[in-house]
Amino acid sequence: MREHRRGGWWLGLLGTLLLFGCKESAKTQPPPLAEQEEEVPDAGLPTPEDAGPVDAGVPPEEEVPDAGEPDAGAPDAGPATGPALPPDASGWRFLGTAEGGPREVLGVTQDEGGNLWVAGGEDGLCLVRAGASTFQCFTLADGLHPWGAWKGKDPLPEQRYLKVTAVTGGPSGVVFVGYEGRPGCEGEFYKPPGQPKDPSIFKSGDADRVELKADGTLAVVHYDIHSPAHSVPGYGHREKLCTVNRIVWDKATDGLWFAANHGLAWGEASYQGGEECSNAQVRVSNAWNHVTRDAQGNEVNNEPRQRCKFGVMEHVHPAIQMQGTDAEEDDNSRLAGAVWGVAVRPDGDVWMGTAIRSSIFHIMTNAVGHVGTGAPWNFEMARKQTEEKKHKANRIDIWPDAVAEPIPPTREQRKDDVVSDMALMPDGTVWVSSFAWGLAKLSDTGQVLGHALTGDAERFVSSLERDPRDGSVWIGHQWGRGLMRLHTEGSFVTHNKVLKGLASQPIWDIQVVGSGDSRVVLVGFGASRDGANNITRPGAIGIYTGR
């Protein structure tokens, strides 16, 4: 689906490959783009000594968001903390290719043991052990497994493709790793009858649970993100999700959320292989019965079935109908898009943001409105509460189309949200970023409270993260504005002078580990590329421990 994910120009990264049910459609044109600012050359990564004076305070007048204040109140609805502090240059540390790091950086995380893990694209999964300062990178030769077997057979060695696209830290020594599928992976399984289907393509990508063993080698368990036959009501075998954009670990429920090319999937964090999910509550809540009836309506067969298979349940997406296509009248053929935004709520439900709409996936509170029929973990019921026509209130159009449901938009009437990330605040509100339209803030129920960073220079936001130390929000741009921080009293502070040339490189991922004064902010600066998608400047990792 994305041959050069997060690589060149718009990278297919908008996820605006529009998907109709189980059929692929053509790409839409991306929104108008501002020209990328000229890179600031330097001889290497910035250091505290040569960073020079910091660029504190709000951006210059021409850079102030043109939507006024970021929202109707302080970002976390708590008391203001006083004027924003200037960025502390001494709080930054940077690691890059000089320390053995990958050329591309698509994600960065830390496990509970303090090990730093990096999604290094085609260079693999890279590790800086706790207390170390250099990288070790792992590839297929070390056991990474970006494919699923088909009918008991693995693809041939020359058919195996490695591109690590997402990471999130787990227990000490454990990291969850997402991959890009081979080009065309989403539609390969659904070719018309008579056309050959290549399993090395439709079984490529997905995710791994990777554990660092005491001897320095890896123990790898693969998540084959699919639904085998007889596991999902109304469907046969299903192979749609293959490229993982982000992963979120919900420690409280032993759950993983895979934000992928065609929807959102759940994974069992402690999964150790095999056909059955190990969590008994998940199995019970997702068991169902396939009933067969004769012509007179009499039950002739009642077969117990299970949705949670191979450590995974998939998939859901807040889809809409579209005028002038098969999707206008067909309830089973609807307009969806890639998922990039994921945020787990305290109640266990999940915010998801896609190219088309955003939604709350009520997987843990899905008895609401269905008294007596709901149960925690019921994936199918939660899916219906996101996708069915009658639940249009749970499909949120953050940057509105020209028409609203139930009216299906034409292509010209659409303004695709192209959500890039989400950051949940303590009061239940959520910040949402877009690859094309800046920031928005939603209430706990999904009401749009306001927009920010809507100007042509600053609206290309690619990553968000809440800072638990003070409630501020870190904002990474795809290009043009580098790294910002939105403080609780409403001021935007830029770290770009500290970052030097890195400020011109895309920021694909921001993650925060720890809390209070000991928290650590991890920033993944992607590689710069030319028009031919060649790397002109490698990516790097920023580690911030300042205030």
C-alpha positions as CSV (number, residue, x, y, z in Angstrom):
1,M,0.0,0.0,0.0
2,R,2.8,2.4,0.8
3,E,6.0,1.7,-1.1
4,H,7.9,4.5,0.6
5,R,6.1,4.9,3.9
6,R,7.2,8.1,5.7
7,G,10.0,8.4,3.2
8,G,9.6,10.8,0.3
9,W,7.1,13.5,-0.4
10,W,3.6,12.8,0.9
11,L,4.7,9.2,1.3
12,G,1.4,7.6,0.8
13,L,1.5,8.4,4.5
14,L,-1.8,10.3,4.5
15,G,-3.3,6.9,4.5
16,T,-5.8,8.3,2.0
17,L,-5.8,5.1,0.1
18,L,-9.6,4.8,0.4
19,L,-10.9,1.4,1.2
20,F,-14.4,0.2,0.2
21,G,-15.3,-2.8,2.4
22,C,-12.9,-5.5,1.2
23,K,-12.0,-3.7,-2.1
24,E,-9.2,-1.2,-2.7
25,S,-9.9,2.0,-4.5
26,A,-7.8,4.7,-6.0
27,K,-5.8,7.2,-3.9
28,T,-7.3,10.7,-3.5
29,Q,-5.1,13.7,-4.0
30,P,-3.5,15.0,-0.9
31,P,-4.4,18.5,0.3
32,P,-2.4,21.5,-0.9
33,L,1.0,21.5,0.7
34,A,3.3,24.3,1.8
35,E,6.8,24.1,0.5
36,Q,9.3,22.5,2.8
37,E,11.6,24.9,4.5
38,E,15.2,24.8,3.4
39,E,17.3,22.6,5.6
40,V,19.7,24.1,8.1
41,P,23.1,22.5,7.4
42,D,25.3,21.3,10.2
43,A,28.2,18.9,10.6
44,G,26.4,16.5,12.8
45,L,23.9,16.3,15.7
46,P,23.4,19.3,18.0
47,T,25.1,19.4,21.3
48,P,24.4,21.6,24.4
49,E,27.6,23.4,23.8
50,D,26.9,24.6,20.3
51,A,23.2,25.0,20.4
52,G,23.4,28.7,21.1
53,P,20.6,30.7,22.7
54,V,17.2,29.0,22.9
55,D,14.1,30.1,21.0
56,A,11.7,30.6,23.9
57,G,8.2,32.0,24.0
58,V,5.5,31.9,21.4
59,P,6.4,31.8,17.8
60,P,6.9,35.1,15.9
61,E,3.7,36.9,14.9
62,E,3.5,35.3,11.4
63,E,3.7,31.8,13.0
64,V,0.9,32.2,15.5
65,P,-2.0,29.8,14.8
66,D,-4.6,31.6,12.8
67,A,-7.5,30.0,14.8
68,G,-6.9,32.1,17.8
69,E,-6.4,30.4,21.2
70,P,-5.8,26.6,21.0
71,D,-9.1,25.8,22.6
72,A,-11.7,27.1,25.1
73,G,-9.5,26.5,28.1
74,A,-6.2,25.2,29.3
75,P,-5.2,22.0,27.5
76,D,-5.6,19.7,30.6
77,A,-8.5,21.8,32.1
78,G,-6.3,22.3,35.2
79,P,-4.9,25.5,36.6
80,A,-2.4,27.5,34.6
81,T,1.2,26.9,35.7
82,G,2.6,30.4,34.9
83,P,4.7,31.5,32.0
84,A,6.2,28.7,29.9
85,L,9.8,27.9,30.7
86,P,12.4,28.3,27.9
87,P,13.7,25.0,26.5
88,D,16.8,23.8,28.4
89,A,19.6,23.0,25.9
90,S,21.4,21.0,28.5
91,G,18.4,18.7,28.9
92,W,18.9,17.2,25.4
93,R,21.0,14.3,24.3
94,F,21.1,13.0,20.7
95,L,22.0,9.7,19.1
96,G,22.4,8.9,15.4
97,T,24.4,7.0,12.8
98,A,27.7,8.0,14.5
99,E,26.6,5.8,17.4
100,G,25.6,3.0,15.1
101,G,22.0,4.0,14.7
102,P,19.8,3.4,11.7
103,R,19.6,5.7,8.7
104,E,15.9,6.1,9.1
105,V,14.0,6.6,12.4
106,L,10.2,5.9,12.3
107,G,9.6,5.2,16.0
108,V,11.3,5.3,19.3
109,T,10.4,3.8,22.7
110,Q,11.8,2.5,26.0
111,D,10.8,-0.7,27.8
112,E,10.4,-0.9,31.6
113,G,14.0,-2.0,32.0
114,G,15.3,1.2,30.5
115,N,16.3,-0.2,27.1
116,L,15.8,2.2,24.2
117,W,14.3,0.7,21.0
118,V,14.1,2.3,17.6
119,A,12.1,1.5,14.5
120,G,14.8,1.8,11.9
121,G,13.0,1.1,8.7
122,E,14.9,-1.2,6.4
123,D,17.9,-1.2,8.9
124,G,15.7,-3.1,11.3
125,L,15.0,-2.9,15.0
126,C,17.8,-1.1,16.8
127,L,18.6,-1.1,20.5
128,V,20.5,1.0,23.0
129,R,20.8,-1.0,26.2
130,A,20.1,0.7,29.5
131,G,23.3,2.6,30.5
132,A,24.9,2.2,27.0
133,S,25.5,4.9,24.3
134,T,25.7,2.9,21.1
135,F,23.2,0.9,19.0
136,Q,22.9,-2.7,18.1
137,C,20.5,-3.4,15.2
138,F,18.6,-6.6,14.6
139,T,17.3,-7.9,11.2
140,L,15.8,-11.0,9.7
141,A,19.0,-12.9,10.5
142,D,18.3,-12.3,14.2
143,G,14.8,-13.7,14.1
144,L,12.6,-10.7,13.2
145,H,9.5,-12.2,11.5
146,P,7.6,-9.7,9.3
147,W,5.4,-12.4,7.7
148,G,2.8,-15.0,8.5
149,A,2.9,-18.6,7.2
150,W,0.4,-19.6,4.6
151,K,-0.9,-23.2,4.8
152,G,2.1,-24.1,6.9
153,K,4.7,-22.6,4.6
154,D,6.9,-19.5,5.0
155,P,7.8,-17.3,2.0
156,L,11.0,-18.0,0.2
157,P,14.0,-16.0,1.6
158,E,14.1,-13.7,-1.5
159,Q,10.4,-12.9,-0.9
160,R,10.9,-11.7,2.7
161,Y,10.7,-7.9,3.2
162,L,11.9,-6.1,6.3
163,K,10.8,-2.5,7.2
164,V,10.3,-1.8,10.9
165,T,7.8,1.0,11.1
166,A,6.5,1.1,14.8
167,V,7.7,0.3,18.3
168,T,6.3,0.5,21.8
169,G,8.0,-0.6,24.9
170,G,6.6,-3.4,27.2
171,P,7.9,-5.1,30.3
172,S,11.7,-5.1,30.9
173,G,13.4,-6.4,27.9
174,V,10.2,-6.6,25.8
175,V,9.3,-4.5,22.8
176,F,6.3,-4.7,20.4
177,V,7.4,-4.2,16.8
178,G,5.3,-3.2,13.8
179,Y,6.2,-3.8,10.1
180,E,5.3,-2.5,6.7
181,G,3.8,-5.1,4.4
182,R,5.0,-5.6,0.8
183,P,3.5,-3.2,-1.8
184,G,0.0,-4.3,-2.6
185,C,-0.5,-6.4,0.5
186,E,-3.9,-5.0,1.3
187,G,-5.6,-6.1,-1.9
188,E,-3.6,-9.2,-2.9
189,F,-5.9,-11.6,-1.1
190,Y,-8.9,-10.1,-2.9
191,K,-7.9,-10.4,-6.5
192,P,-10.7,-11.6,-8.8
193,P,-11.2,-15.3,-9.3
194,G,-8.7,-16.8,-11.7
195,Q,-5.9,-14.3,-10.9
196,P,-3.1,-15.8,-8.8
197,K,-2.7,-14.6,-5.2
198,D,0.8,-14.3,-3.8
199,P,0.8,-15.3,-0.1
200,S,4.3,-13.7,0.3
201,I,2.5,-10.4,-0.3
202,F,-0.8,-10.7,1.5
203,K,0.9,-12.4,4.5
204,S,3.7,-9.8,4.8
205,G,4.1,-7.2,7.5
206,D,2.1,-7.3,10.8
207,A,3.9,-7.3,14.1
208,D,6.1,-9.2,16.6
209,R,6.5,-9.5,20.3
210,V,10.3,-9.3,20.8
211,E,12.1,-10.2,24.0
212,L,15.8,-9.6,24.7
213,K,17.2,-12.7,26.3
214,A,20.1,-12.9,28.8
215,D,22.5,-14.1,26.1
216,G,21.8,-11.0,23.9
217,T,19.7,-12.9,21.4
218,L,16.0,-12.3,20.6
219,A,12.9,-14.4,21.4
220,V,10.3,-13.5,18.7
221,V,6.6,-14.3,18.6
222,H,4.7,-13.1,15.5
223,Y,1.2,-11.5,15.5
224,D,-0.4,-12.6,12.2
225,I,-3.0,-9.9,12.1
226,H,-5.9,-11.6,10.2
227,S,-9.2,-13.3,10.8
228,P,-9.2,-17.0,9.9
229,A,-12.3,-18.6,8.4
230,H,-15.2,-19.0,10.9
231,S,-13.9,-16.5,13.4
232,V,-15.8,-13.3,12.5
233,P,-19.6,-13.2,12.2
234,G,-20.5,-12.7,8.5
235,Y,-17.0,-13.1,7.1
236,G,-14.8,-15.9,5.9
237,H,-11.0,-15.7,5.9
238,R,-9.8,-12.1,6.0
239,E,-6.4,-10.6,5.2
240,K,-6.6,-6.8,5.1
241,L,-4.3,-5.4,7.8
242,C,-0.6,-5.7,6.9
243,T,1.2,-2.4,7.6
244,V,1.4,-1.2,11.2
245,N,1.6,2.6,11.7
246,R,1.6,2.8,15.5
247,I,1.3,0.4,18.5
248,V,0.0,1.3,22.0
249,W,0.4,-1.0,25.0
250,D,-2.3,-1.0,27.6
251,K,-0.6,-2.6,30.5
252,A,-3.7,-2.6,32.7
253,T,-5.5,-5.0,30.3
254,D,-2.6,-6.9,28.8
255,G,-3.7,-5.4,25.5
256,L,-2.0,-4.0,22.4
257,W,-3.6,-1.7,19.8
258,F,-2.3,-2.0,16.3
259,A,-3.1,1.1,14.2
260,A,-2.8,-0.2,10.7
261,N,-3.4,0.5,7.0
262,H,-7.1,-0.5,6.9
263,G,-8.3,-0.4,10.5
264,L,-7.6,-1.0,14.2
265,A,-6.8,-4.4,15.7
266,W,-6.3,-5.7,19.2
267,G,-3.4,-8.0,20.3
268,E,-2.7,-10.0,23.4
269,A,0.5,-8.5,24.9
270,S,1.5,-11.7,26.7
271,Y,0.8,-13.9,23.6
272,Q,3.4,-16.7,23.3
273,G,2.1,-18.4,20.1
274,G,-0.5,-20.9,19.2
275,E,-4.1,-20.7,18.0
276,E,-5.9,-19.8,21.2
277,C,-5.7,-16.5,23.0
278,S,-4.6,-17.2,26.6
279,N,-6.8,-14.6,28.4
280,A,-9.9,-16.6,29.5
281,Q,-12.0,-13.4,29.9
282,V,-11.2,-12.3,26.3
283,R,-12.1,-15.8,25.0
284,V,-15.5,-15.9,26.9
285,S,-16.4,-12.4,25.8
286,N,-15.7,-13.0,22.2
287,A,-17.2,-16.4,21.8
288,W,-20.3,-16.7,19.5
289,N,-22.5,-19.3,17.8
290,H,-23.0,-19.7,14.1
291,V,-26.6,-20.8,13.6
292,T,-27.7,-22.6,10.4
293,R,-31.4,-22.8,9.6
294,D,-33.4,-24.7,7.0
295,A,-35.9,-23.2,4.5
296,Q,-38.6,-23.3,7.2
297,G,-36.4,-21.4,9.7
298,N,-35.7,-24.3,11.9
299,E,-32.3,-24.4,13.5
300,V,-30.3,-27.3,12.1
301,N,-26.9,-26.5,13.4
302,N,-25.5,-24.3,16.2
303,E,-21.7,-24.2,16.0
304,P,-19.6,-22.5,18.7
305,R,-16.9,-20.2,17.3
306,Q,-14.2,-17.9,18.7
307,R,-13.1,-14.5,17.4
308,C,-9.9,-14.2,19.4
309,K,-7.5,-16.3,17.4
310,F,-3.7,-16.3,17.2
311,G,-3.5,-13.6,19.8
312,V,-5.4,-11.1,17.7
313,M,-8.8,-9.6,17.1
314,E,-9.4,-7.5,14.0
315,H,-10.6,-5.1,12.7
316,V,-12.7,-1.9,13.1
317,H,-12.8,1.5,11.3
318,P,-15.3,4.4,11.5
319,A,-16.4,4.3,7.8
320,I,-18.9,6.4,5.9
321,Q,-20.8,6.1,2.6
322,M,-19.6,8.1,-0.4
323,Q,-21.7,9.5,-3.2
324,G,-21.2,8.3,-6.7
325,T,-19.7,4.9,-5.8
326,D,-20.7,1.5,-4.8
327,A,-20.4,2.6,-1.2
328,E,-23.4,5.0,-1.5
329,E,-26.0,2.2,-1.2
330,D,-24.0,-0.9,0.0
331,D,-24.0,-1.2,3.8
332,N,-21.0,-3.6,3.5
333,S,-19.0,-1.3,1.2
334,R,-18.0,1.9,3.0
335,L,-15.3,4.5,2.9
336,A,-12.6,4.0,5.5
337,G,-8.9,4.9,5.8
338,A,-5.6,4.1,7.6
339,V,-5.5,4.4,11.4
340,W,-2.7,6.5,12.9
341,G,-4.3,8.0,16.1
342,V,-4.7,5.7,19.1
343,A,-5.2,6.7,22.8
344,V,-6.5,4.4,25.5
345,R,-9.0,5.9,28.0
346,P,-8.9,5.1,31.7
347,D,-12.1,3.0,31.2
348,G,-10.3,0.8,28.7
349,D,-12.1,2.1,25.7
350,V,-10.0,3.4,22.8
351,W,-9.9,6.6,20.8
352,M,-9.0,6.0,17.2
353,G,-8.3,8.5,14.4
354,T,-8.2,7.7,10.7
355,A,-7.9,9.4,7.4
356,I,-11.7,9.8,7.3
357,R,-13.3,9.9,10.7
358,S,-12.4,9.5,14.4
359,S,-14.3,7.4,17.0
360,I,-14.4,5.9,20.5
361,F,-14.1,2.1,20.3
362,H,-16.3,1.0,23.2
363,I,-14.7,-2.4,23.8
364,M,-14.8,-2.2,27.6
365,T,-18.0,-0.2,28.1
366,N,-20.1,-1.7,25.2
367,A,-23.0,-2.6,27.4
368,V,-24.1,1.1,27.3
369,G,-27.2,1.3,25.2
370,H,-27.4,-2.5,25.1
371,V,-28.3,-3.3,28.7
372,G,-28.1,-7.0,29.4
373,T,-26.2,-7.9,26.2
374,G,-22.8,-6.3,26.7
375,A,-19.7,-7.8,28.2
376,P,-16.2,-6.4,28.6
377,W,-13.9,-7.1,25.7
378,N,-16.7,-7.7,23.2
379,F,-15.0,-6.7,20.0
380,E,-18.0,-7.3,17.7
381,M,-20.4,-5.2,19.7
382,A,-17.9,-2.4,19.9
383,R,-17.3,-2.6,16.2
384,K,-21.0,-2.2,15.5
385,Q,-21.1,0.9,17.8
386,T,-18.5,2.5,15.6
387,E,-19.5,1.3,12.1
388,E,-23.3,0.8,12.0
389,K,-25.4,3.6,10.3
390,K,-27.4,4.3,13.5
391,H,-24.3,5.1,15.5
392,K,-23.3,8.1,13.3
393,A,-22.8,10.2,16.5
394,N,-19.7,8.0,17.2
395,R,-18.1,8.9,13.8
396,I,-16.5,12.3,14.4
397,D,-15.7,14.6,11.4
398,I,-13.0,16.8,13.1
399,W,-12.2,18.9,10.0
400,P,-15.7,18.8,8.5
401,D,-16.7,17.8,5.0
402,A,-19.1,20.0,3.1
403,V,-22.0,17.7,4.1
404,A,-22.6,15.5,7.1
405,E,-24.1,12.1,7.6
406,P,-26.4,10.7,6.5
407,I,-25.7,12.5,3.3
408,P,-22.9,10.7,1.5
409,P,-20.3,13.2,0.2
410,T,-18.9,13.5,-3.3
411,R,-15.1,13.4,-3.6
412,E,-15.2,17.2,-4.0
413,Q,-17.2,17.6,-0.8
414,R,-14.8,15.7,1.3
415,K,-12.1,17.2,3.5
416,D,-10.3,14.1,4.8
417,D,-9.1,14.5,8.4
418,V,-5.9,12.5,7.8
419,V,-5.4,12.1,11.6
420,S,-1.7,11.5,12.5
421,D,-1.8,11.0,16.3
422,M,-3.8,11.5,19.5
423,A,-2.9,12.6,23.1
424,L,-5.3,11.9,25.9
425,M,-5.5,14.5,28.7
426,P,-6.3,13.8,32.4
427,D,-9.7,15.5,32.2
428,G,-10.8,13.1,29.4
429,T,-10.3,15.6,26.6
430,V,-8.1,14.5,23.7
431,W,-5.8,16.4,21.4
432,V,-5.8,15.2,17.8
433,S,-3.2,16.1,15.1
434,S,-3.5,15.9,11.4
435,F,-0.9,15.4,8.7
436,A,-2.7,18.3,6.8
437,W,-4.8,20.5,9.1
438,G,-3.0,21.1,12.4
439,L,-4.5,20.4,15.8
440,A,-7.9,19.9,17.3
441,K,-9.2,19.3,20.7
442,L,-12.2,17.0,21.5
443,S,-14.3,16.7,24.6
444,D,-14.6,13.4,26.4
445,T,-17.6,12.6,24.3
446,G,-16.1,13.7,21.0
447,Q,-17.4,17.3,20.6
448,V,-14.9,19.4,18.7
449,L,-13.8,22.2,21.2
450,G,-11.4,24.1,18.9
451,H,-8.6,24.1,16.4
452,A,-5.0,25.4,16.4
453,L,-2.0,25.5,14.2
454,T,-4.1,26.0,11.1
455,G,-1.8,28.2,9.2
456,D,-0.1,27.0,6.0
457,A,3.3,26.9,7.7
458,E,2.4,24.9,10.8
459,R,-0.5,22.6,9.9
460,F,1.5,19.5,8.9
461,V,1.6,17.8,12.3
462,S,2.9,14.2,12.4
463,S,3.1,13.3,16.1
464,L,1.8,14.2,19.6
465,E,2.5,13.3,23.2
466,R,1.3,14.5,26.6
467,D,4.1,15.3,29.0
468,P,3.1,13.9,32.5
469,R,5.5,16.2,34.2
470,D,3.5,19.3,33.7
471,G,0.6,18.5,31.4
472,S,2.1,20.2,28.3
473,V,1.8,18.6,24.8
474,W,4.7,17.9,22.6
475,I,4.1,18.5,18.9
476,G,6.2,17.1,16.1
477,H,5.8,18.4,12.5
478,Q,6.3,16.6,9.3
479,W,8.1,19.6,8.0
480,G,8.4,23.3,8.4
481,R,8.0,23.9,12.1
482,G,10.1,21.2,13.8
483,L,9.3,20.5,17.5
484,M,6.9,22.6,19.5
485,R,5.5,22.3,23.0
486,L,2.1,23.6,24.0
487,H,2.1,24.6,27.7
488,T,-0.9,24.6,29.9
489,E,-1.4,28.4,29.9
490,G,-1.7,28.2,26.1
491,S,1.7,29.3,24.9
492,F,3.6,27.5,22.1
493,V,7.3,27.1,22.7
494,T,9.7,25.9,20.0
495,H,12.8,23.9,20.6
496,N,14.2,24.4,17.1
497,K,17.3,26.4,17.9
498,V,18.4,23.7,20.2
499,L,17.7,21.1,17.5
500,K,19.6,23.0,14.8
501,G,19.3,21.0,11.5
502,L,17.2,18.3,13.0
503,A,14.3,20.9,13.1
504,S,13.9,20.6,9.4
505,Q,13.5,16.8,9.5
506,P,10.1,15.0,10.0
507,I,9.2,14.0,13.5
508,W,7.4,10.6,13.1
509,D,7.2,9.7,16.8
510,I,7.2,11.1,20.3
511,Q,6.9,8.9,23.4
512,V,7.3,9.7,27.0
513,V,8.4,7.3,29.7
514,G,8.2,7.8,33.5
515,S,6.6,10.5,35.4
516,G,7.3,13.6,37.5
517,D,10.8,15.1,37.3
518,S,12.3,11.8,36.2
519,R,10.2,11.5,33.0
520,V,12.1,11.2,29.7
521,V,10.8,12.5,26.4
522,L,11.9,10.5,23.3
523,V,11.7,12.1,19.9
524,G,12.2,10.3,16.6
525,F,13.6,12.5,13.8
526,G,13.1,10.9,10.5
527,A,15.5,11.0,7.6
528,S,15.5,13.7,5.0
529,R,15.0,12.5,1.4
530,D,15.3,13.9,-2.1
531,G,12.6,13.6,-4.8
532,A,13.9,10.1,-5.7
533,N,13.4,9.0,-2.0
534,N,17.1,8.8,-1.4
535,I,18.2,9.6,2.1
536,T,20.1,12.9,2.1
537,R,20.4,13.2,5.8
538,P,19.9,10.3,8.3
539,G,17.5,10.3,11.1
540,A,18.3,10.6,14.8
541,I,17.0,10.1,18.3
542,G,16.4,13.0,20.7
543,I,16.3,12.3,24.5
544,Y,15.0,15.1,26.6
545,T,15.2,15.2,30.4
546,G,14.9,18.9,31.0
547,R,11.9,20.8,32.4
